[in-house]
C-alpha cells in the first residue's frame, strides 16, 4: 500500500511538473489599452484567450498605446480609428485586425451656458457673439483622441469652423476634464465615458448631445498590431483576436465584469459606470467605408496631410475576425 501511495505521489508530481512546463512555454502577447469606459473592458481579455498568455498594459491614452506598439514595447494595441488613420498617414507599419467597442463620446456644457441640448443654431449664434466680443469660445478635449476628432467634425457639420471660430484647449488626461469644466476654464468639453456620466449625474454639467453626426459616426474602438507581428506570430495574433471577439460577445449580453473593471480603475461608483455603458456599443466588425470617410474628414480637418484611402484599405486585415467569427468580411463591415 505504501509503495502504491508513493507511486501515485510521484505520478502527481510528474503531472504538475509537465503542466507547469507547458504553462511556461505558452506564447506571451502584450496588449495595450487606454483610460476610458470602453477601453477598460480590455482588462477582461485574459479570461477569453486560450492558447496565449495575455499581459494587459494600461496607458493614459490611445496615443500612448500606439506609441508603445510602434516602439515594439507591446504586440497589440486597442486604439481608435483616428489613431489608425494617423499612423497610416505617417507611414507606420500598423494593421487593423478587429473592432472592439464604439461610442463613448459626449459634449458636456457648463450649466450657465444657457443653451438647450441639441440647439446647434443657438450654439452657432453664441460662438459668433463670443467672437464679436473678442472672447474665445473654449472647448476642451484631449488632443488626438476620438472625442477631439468627433467634436471638430461635429462642429464642421453644423457650420462652425473648428479651426477659426472656436479655441480648443488640450487636456491630455480625460479624468481632468471635469475639473476644467468646474473651474470655468472651458465653455464646453467633449468628454469620454465614464467621466462624462460622472459630470452629468453629479450635476456639474449638462449633455449638449452626442457628436455622432460627423463621418466617423459612433466609431471609436479598433484593435491593431504591426505587420511584422503578423508575419512572425500570426497564430498568436489570431488567438488574441479570438479572445477579443469572445470578449465583445460576452459584454454585449453581460456587462457585469466590464462595470467592475470601470469602478476598479476609476474609483467611480457602479451607478456612474452603468450609466456610461448606455453610450457605448460593443462590435467586432471593422467598417471599411467609414474608415475611408474618416480619412477624408481628418484630411479636411488638417489632422493628416494626404489622401490615404488606398493604404487605409490595404492595411485592414479581415482574415482574423473572419476566422474568429466564422463569417465572411462582407458581413463584418467590409
N, C-alpha and C positions, 0 to 999 in steps of 0.2 A: 504493500500500500504506500509506504514511504517512497519507494522507487517511482511508482506511478505519479505520485504528487509532485515529485521532483522533476519528472519528465514534463508534466503539464506546465510547471513553472518555467522551465527552460523554453518550452514552446511559446508560452505567452510573452516572455521577454524577447524572443526572436521576432515574434509578430510585431511587437511595439517598436523594435529597432527598425524593422522593414518599413513600418508605417511612417516613422519619423524621417527615415531616409527619403521616402517618396515625397513627403511634405517639403523637405528641404530642397528637393530638385524641382519642385513646381515652379514654372516660369513666373517672374515678377513683372508687373507693369505699374508704373507710377502715373496716376491720373490727377490732373489739377482741376480745381473748381473755384468759383468766386463767391463773394458775400452777397447773396440775395435769396429771396424766398425760393425761387425755382432752382437755384444752384444748390441750396442746402440739401435737396433730395439726393444729390450725388453721394452724400455720406453713406447712403444705404447700399451703394453699388456692390461692395464686397459680399453682401448677402446673396446677390443674384449672379455672381460669377462662379463658375465651377472648376475650370481647369487652369486658371491662372491665379496667382496671389496678387490682389489689387491693393496698392498703397495709395490712399487718398491724400492729396496735398492741397491745403487751403491757401487761397490768395485773397487779397483785399478786392481785387477787380479782375475782370476777364482779360484786361490788357496785361496784367502781371502774369496771368496764367499762360497767355500766348507767348510772352517773352520767355518764360521758363521752357515752353515747348521748343521754341526756336533755338534756345541755348543748350538743348539736349538734357536739361535738368529733369524733365518729365517725358513720358512717351505719348500720352493722350491728354487733350485738354477740353474742358467744357467752356465754350466761349459764346459769342453771339455772331449772327450773320454779319454785322458791322465789322467785327474783328476779322472774320474770314475774308471779306471783300478788301479790307485794308491790307491784310497780309499778302493777298494775291497781287494787289496793286504795287506793293513794294518788291515783288518778285521772290517772295519767300516760299519755301517748299512746304506748303500746307495742303492737306486734303480733307474734305468734309466726308465723314463716314456715317453719320447718324443725326437725326433730330433728337430733341430732348424735351424741354418744356418751354412753351412760348408765353407771351403776355408779360405781366408783372410791372407795367408802367402806368403811372397816374400823374396827372397835372394837379398839383396842390396849390391853392392860393390862400393868401392871408385873409382872415375874416373881415378885415377892414377895407378890402379892395372894392367892395360894393358891386360886384358882378354876379349875375345869375349863372349857375353852372351851364356850360354849353353855349353861352352868349358870345359867339365869336365876333359879331358885329359890334357889340359893346366893348369887347377887348380891343378890337382894331381902333375904335374911337379913343379908348383910354390911352393906348400906346401913342396915338397921334397927339393927344393932349400933353402927354409927358414930353414928347419931342418938341412941341411948340413952346413949352416952358424951359426947354434946355435941360431937362432931367432925364437920366437914363431909366428906361423900364427894365428892371433887372430880373433875369431868370437864371436860377441856379440849377446846374446839372453836374454830373461827373463827366468831364470832357472825354470823349471817345467811348462812352457807354451806349448801350442800346437806347436808354432814355434820352440821352443827348441827341442822338440821331432822330428818334421818334419826335421829339419836341421841335427840332429845327424843320423837319419835313412837314409836321402838322401846321406850323406857323405859315410856311410857304403855301400850303394847300388853301389856307384861309386868307391869303392876300397880305400877310405880314412878312416883310423881308427879314429873315433871321440874321443876315449879315449887316444890316443897316438900321433897322427900325428898333431893335432891342439890344440889350447888353447882356451877354452870357457871363455868368460867374462860375468858375470852375471850383467845385468842392469835391476832391477826389474820393473821399471816404463816404459812401452812401449813408452810414449811420450818423453823419454830421449834418445831414440836410435839415432835420427837424430843428436843430439849434439855429441854423441860418434863418429859417422862417420865423422862429420865436424872437430873434434879435432884430427883425425887420431889415435884414441885410439884402433881401430879395423880395420882389412882389409875388413871384411865383417860383415853384420848384417842381421840376419833372423828376419824380421820385420813383425808386424801385420798391417793390414789396419785399418784406413786410413793413418797412419803415413808413410807407405811405399810409397803410392801415393804422399804424400806431398814431400818426398825426391826426387822421380823421376821427378815430374813436376817442382820442384824448381831447378833441375839441380845439386843437391848436391851429387847425387849418381846415379848408373845405375843398373837396374834389371839384375841379372845374370840368373834368372829363378825362376819358382815356384817349391817348394820342394815337389812335389806330386807323385814321383815315389816309395816312400817307402810304407810300409804296410798300413799305415793309409790313403794313398791317399789324398783326399781333406777333409776328415772327421775332423771336429773340434767341432761343437756345439752340446750339449746334455743337456736335462732338467732332473734333478734328484731330488729326495726327500729322506726321511728316511722311513724305514719300519714302524715305529710307527706312522708317519703321515698318511700313507696309512691305517693302522689299525683303527685309531681313526677318520680320516676325509676323508674317501675315496671319498665321493661325492664332497668335496671341491677341492681335487686334480684333480678329473675329470673335474671340472669347469675350473681350471687353464689350464689343457691340452687342453680342448675345445678352450680356448682363444688363446693358443699358435698356434694351428693348423689354426685357423681363421687368426691370425696374419701372419703366414707363407704364407697362400694363398693370402692375400692382398699384402704383399710386393713383392711377386713373379710377380705381374702384375702392381702394382703401388707403386714405391718406394719413392714417394714424402715425406711422413711423416718420413720415415727412413732417408732420406737425411737431413731433418730438424733436426732430433734428433742428427745426427752426427755433423752438424755445430754448433748446440746449445751447445753440450757437449765439443767440442774440440776448437771452435773458428776458425776452418779451413773454407775456402770458399766452396761454393757449387760445384765448378768445381772439387776440390780435392775429396769431398765426392762422387760425381757422378762417378769419375774415380775409386775410391775404390770399388764401387759396381760391377765393371766388374770382380772382383776377389773373389766374394762371391756367395754362392749358397743355397738359402732357401730350406729346405727339412725337413718334419716332421718325416720321417722314421728313424728307428734305425737299423743299419746294424750289424747283429749278427756275421756273419762270419768274417767281417772286424774287429769287436771288438776283437774277439779271436786272429786274426793275430796281432793286435796292442799289445795285451797282450804278445804274444810271442816276438815281437820286443822289447818291453820295458824290458822284462827279459834279452834278449840278450844284450841290451844296459845298463844293470845294474840299471835301474830305479826301478825295482821290484826284489823280491828275490825268487819267486817260480812260479810254473805253476798254474795259477789261472783260467784256462779255465772253469772248471765246475762251479765255483762260479760266474764268469762273466756272464755266460749264465743264471744261476739261478736268477740273480738279474736284468735281463731285463724283465720288465713287459709290454707286448704289449697291455694289455686289455684297457688301457686308450686311446691310439691312434686308436685302433680298434673301440671303441665306438664313438670317436670324428669324425672319418672319414668314418665310416660305411664300413670298409674293413677288410679282414682277415689279420693276421700277415704275411702270405706268400707274400702279396702284399705290405708289409711295411718294408721290409728289413730282414725278418727272414731267 
